[in-house]
């Protein structure tokens, strides 16, 4: 039997790490040989969840081909968000809750649903295959859904996500509301991070109207505290644009308590950004009231504007 690696996107968030763990376990229970790995070190929020449920972080890889011929993707399907040598290996499975952009050379298993987190889809897949979810993994899947839906407050939240959270919390034997707030707050400790770590910790690249747009996002309980570092952030964003060929770098700073965000923009063109959010940039910043979801509230209007 040929081993496969299972991984989420680069700069992994909690759902990317956890979905790899959960799907790898499910596939192994169904008779395949897989290993969950990661395309980056877990962030502080994810580390909190892993510690709480006493689970080891997956090892980090930079390339897949030296180890395997086939891979499984979770929580992403775009090559620019994946492993560096994705074109050199076969993709056999994808489970994701984002829009699709990947072209593959051969048929494969795809499970895609517009749910709040990939881990919600995986709960359905465990149930459909009648595979029991271990309490530790259930706790991690709960953490992933809480993370991606901001404790069920994000507009990406569906009725099934709410059911999933309650189901997984019961298996893991935790109070999801108190645990979830504690976990989210653990991810907002930003004082020890460099500007590059803040910007790149959850950043993804998107092609929009022939332009490469890099969008990073960070959660906080104090937006003003983050913008005290605006000059240093802009300097790093400018350098990253030049180094990596980004046309625009957008940094979304989200307050998890008020469910509002503020946008910092460096690069050109800025007109589509203003059009997307019906506002005018001032000091490279734009208030985004009620915006918390990059996937549903930031990327779609930007794509349309470009």
C-alpha positions in Angstrom: 0.0 0.0 0.0 1.3 3.4 -0.9 1.4 6.0 1.8 -0.2 9.4 1.2 0.4 12.8 3.0 -2.6 14.8 4.1 -2.2 18.5 4.6 -4.0 21.9 4.6 -2.9 25.2 3.2 0.4 27.0 3.8 0.4 29.4 6.8 -2.0 27.0 8.4 -4.9 28.1 10.6 -6.6 25.8 13.1 -9.0 24.2 10.5 -6.1 23.5 8.1 -4.1 21.6 10.8 -7.1 19.9 12.3 -8.8 18.8 9.1 -5.6 17.1 8.1 -5.5 15.2 11.4 -9.2 14.3 11.2 -9.2 13.2 7.6 -6.0 11.2 7.9 -7.5 9.3 10.9 -10.7 8.7 8.9 -8.9 7.4 5.9 -6.7 5.2 8.0 -9.8 3.7 9.7 -11.1 3.0 6.2 -8.0 1.0 5.3 -5.7 3.6 3.7 -2.2 4.5 4.8 -1.9 8.2 5.4 -0.1 10.7 7.6 -1.3 14.2 8.6 1.4 16.8 8.0 1.5 20.6 7.9 2.8 23.3 5.6 3.9 25.5 8.5 4.1 25.7 12.3 0.7 25.9 14.1 -0.2 29.4 15.3 -0.8 30.2 19.0 -4.6 29.5 18.7 -3.9 26.1 17.2 -1.2 25.3 19.8 -3.7 26.1 22.5 -6.2 23.6 21.1 -3.5 20.9 20.6 -2.4 21.4 24.2 -5.9 21.4 25.6 -6.7 18.1 23.9 -3.2 16.6 24.5 -2.5 16.0 20.8 0.9 16.3 19.1 1.2 18.8 16.2 1.8 17.3 12.8 5.3 17.5 11.5 6.0 20.3 9.0 7.0 19.6 5.4 8.3 21.8 2.6 7.9 19.4 -0.2 5.9 16.2 -0.8 7.6 14.4 -3.8 10.7 13.3 -1.8 8.4 11.2 0.4 5.2 10.2 -1.6 3.7 9.9 -5.0 0.2 11.0 -4.0 -1.3 13.6 -1.6 -4.6 14.6 -0.1 -5.6 18.2 0.2 -7.9 19.6 2.9 -9.1 23.2 3.5 -7.6 24.4 0.2 -7.5 23.6 -3.5 -5.4 26.4 -5.0 -1.8 25.6 -6.0 -0.4 28.9 -4.8 -1.7 28.0 -1.3 -0.3 24.5 -1.3 3.0 22.6 -1.1 5.7 23.9 -3.4 5.9 20.7 -5.6 2.2 20.0 -5.9 2.5 19.7 -9.6 4.9 16.7 -9.2 2.5 14.5 -7.2 -0.9 13.1 -7.8 -3.9 14.6 -5.8 -6.2 11.7 -4.9 -8.7 13.5 -2.6 -9.8 17.0 -1.8 -12.1 18.1 1.1 -12.7 21.8 1.2 -15.2 24.6 1.9 -13.7 27.3 -0.3 -14.3 28.2 -4.0 -12.6 25.9 -6.5 -9.7 26.9 -8.8 -7.5 23.9 -9.1 -7.2 21.9 -12.3 -6.1 18.3 -12.0 -4.7 15.8 -14.5 -6.8 12.9 -13.4 -10.1 12.1 -11.8 -10.2 12.3 -8.0 -12.4 12.2 -4.9 -13.8 15.7 -4.1 -16.0 16.7 -1.2 -16.9 20.4 -1.2 -19.6 22.0 0.8 -20.4 25.6 1.7 -20.0 25.1 5.4 -18.2 27.2 8.0 -15.2 24.9 8.3 -13.7 21.8 6.6 -14.0 20.0 9.9 -17.8 20.3 9.6 -17.7 18.5 6.3 -15.5 15.8 7.9 -18.0 15.3 10.7 -20.6 14.4 8.0 -18.0 12.0 6.5 -17.3 10.3 9.8 -21.1 9.8 10.3 -21.6 8.5 6.7 -18.8 6.0 7.1 -20.0 5.0 10.6 -16.5 5.7 12.1 -16.4 6.8 15.7 -14.5 10.0 16.4 -12.0 9.8 19.3 -12.6 12.4 22.0 -9.3 14.2 21.3 -10.0 14.6 17.6 -13.6 15.6 18.3 -12.2 18.4 20.5 -9.8 19.5 17.8 -12.6 19.5 15.2 -14.7 21.6 17.5 -11.8 24.0 17.9 -11.5 24.3 14.1 -15.2 25.1 13.6 -15.1 27.7 16.4 -12.0 29.2 14.8 -13.4 29.5 11.3 -16.8 30.7 12.4 -15.5 33.0 15.2 -17.6 31.1 17.7 -20.5 30.8 15.3 -20.7 34.6 14.8 -19.3 34.7 11.2 -21.6 35.0 8.3 -20.1 31.8 7.0 -21.8 29.9 9.8 -24.5 27.4 8.7 -27.1 25.6 10.7 -25.1 22.4 10.4 -22.0 24.1 11.9 -24.1 24.9 15.0 -25.2 21.2 15.1 -21.6 20.1 14.6 -20.3 22.3 17.4 -22.8 20.8 19.9 -22.2 17.3 18.7 -18.4 17.5 18.9 -18.5 19.4 22.3 -20.5 16.5 23.7 -18.0 13.9 22.4 -15.1 16.0 23.7 -16.9 16.7 27.0 -16.3 20.5 27.0 -18.5 23.6 27.2 -18.0 25.0 23.8 -18.8 28.6 24.6 -16.3 29.1 27.5 -13.7 27.0 25.8 -14.2 28.7 22.5 -13.7 32.2 23.8 -10.6 31.1 25.7 -9.2 29.6 22.6 -9.9 32.6 20.4 -8.3 34.9 23.0 -5.2 32.7 23.0 -4.8 33.5 19.3 -4.9 37.3 19.9 -1.6 37.5 21.9 0.1 39.6 19.3 2.7 41.5 21.3 5.4 38.9 20.9 5.0 38.6 17.1 7.1 40.5 14.5 5.4 42.6 11.9 6.1 39.8 9.3 4.6 37.2 11.6 1.5 39.3 12.0 1.1 39.8 8.3 2.0 36.3 7.1 0.5 34.2 10.0 -2.8 33.6 8.0 -2.0 35.1 4.6 -3.2 33.8 1.3 -2.6 34.9 -2.3 -5.3 35.5 -4.9 -5.3 36.3 -8.6 -7.8 39.1 -9.3 -8.2 40.7 -12.6 -4.6 40.0 -13.6 -3.3 41.2 -10.3 -1.8 39.2 -7.4 -3.4 40.2 -4.2 -2.0 39.0 -0.9 -4.6 39.1 2.0 -3.5 38.6 5.6 -5.8 38.6 8.6 -5.3 38.7 12.3 -7.8 38.5 15.2 -7.5 40.8 18.2 -9.5 42.3 21.0 -7.9 45.7 20.4 -7.6 47.0 16.8 -6.0 50.2 17.9 -3.1 48.3 19.5 -2.3 46.6 16.2 -2.3 49.9 14.3 0.2 51.4 16.8 2.6 49.4 14.6 1.2 50.8 11.3 4.4 52.4 10.0 6.4 49.2 10.6 3.6 47.0 9.1 3.5 49.2 5.9 7.3 48.9 5.6 7.2 45.1 5.7 4.2 45.0 3.3 6.0 47.1 0.8 9.0 44.8 1.1 6.9 41.7 0.7 5.2 43.1 -2.4 8.6 43.8 -4.0 10.1 40.5 -3.0 7.2 38.2 -4.0 5.7 40.2 -6.9 2.4 41.1 -5.2 0.6 44.0 -6.6 -1.4 44.6 -3.5 -1.0 43.6 0.2 -4.2 43.8 2.2 -4.1 43.3 6.0 -7.5 42.7 7.7 -7.5 43.3 11.5 -10.5 41.8 13.1 -11.9 42.5 16.6 -13.4 39.1 17.7 -15.4 40.9 20.5 -17.2 43.4 18.3 -17.2 41.5 15.0 -15.7 44.5 13.1 -12.5 44.8 11.1 -10.2 47.5 9.7 -8.2 47.2 6.5 -4.6 48.3 5.9 -3.7 48.5 2.2 -0.3 48.8 0.5 0.3 48.7 -3.2 -1.7 49.4 -6.4 -4.3 49.7 -7.7 -6.4 50.8 -4.7 -9.5 52.0 -6.6 -11.0 48.4 -6.8 -10.5 48.1 -3.0 -12.4 51.3 -2.4 -15.1 50.2 -4.8 -15.4 46.7 -3.2 -16.1 48.2 0.2 -17.8 51.4 -0.9 -15.4 53.6 1.0 -12.4 55.8 0.7 -9.0 54.9 2.0 -7.6 57.4 4.5 -4.0 56.9 5.7 -4.0 53.6 3.8 -6.8 52.4 6.1 -10.5 51.6 5.6 -13.1 50.6 8.3 -15.0 47.4 7.6 -17.9 47.3 10.1 -19.5 43.9 10.5 -16.8 42.2 8.4 -15.1 39.2 9.9 -14.8 36.6 7.1 -12.1 36.9 4.5 -13.7 34.1 2.5 -17.2 35.5 2.3 -17.0 39.2 3.0 -13.5 40.2 1.7 -12.5 38.1 -1.3 -15.9 38.0 -3.2 -16.4 41.8 -3.3 -12.7 42.3 -4.2 -12.9 39.8 -7.0 -16.0 41.5 -8.4 -14.4 44.9 -8.2 -11.2 43.8 -10.0 
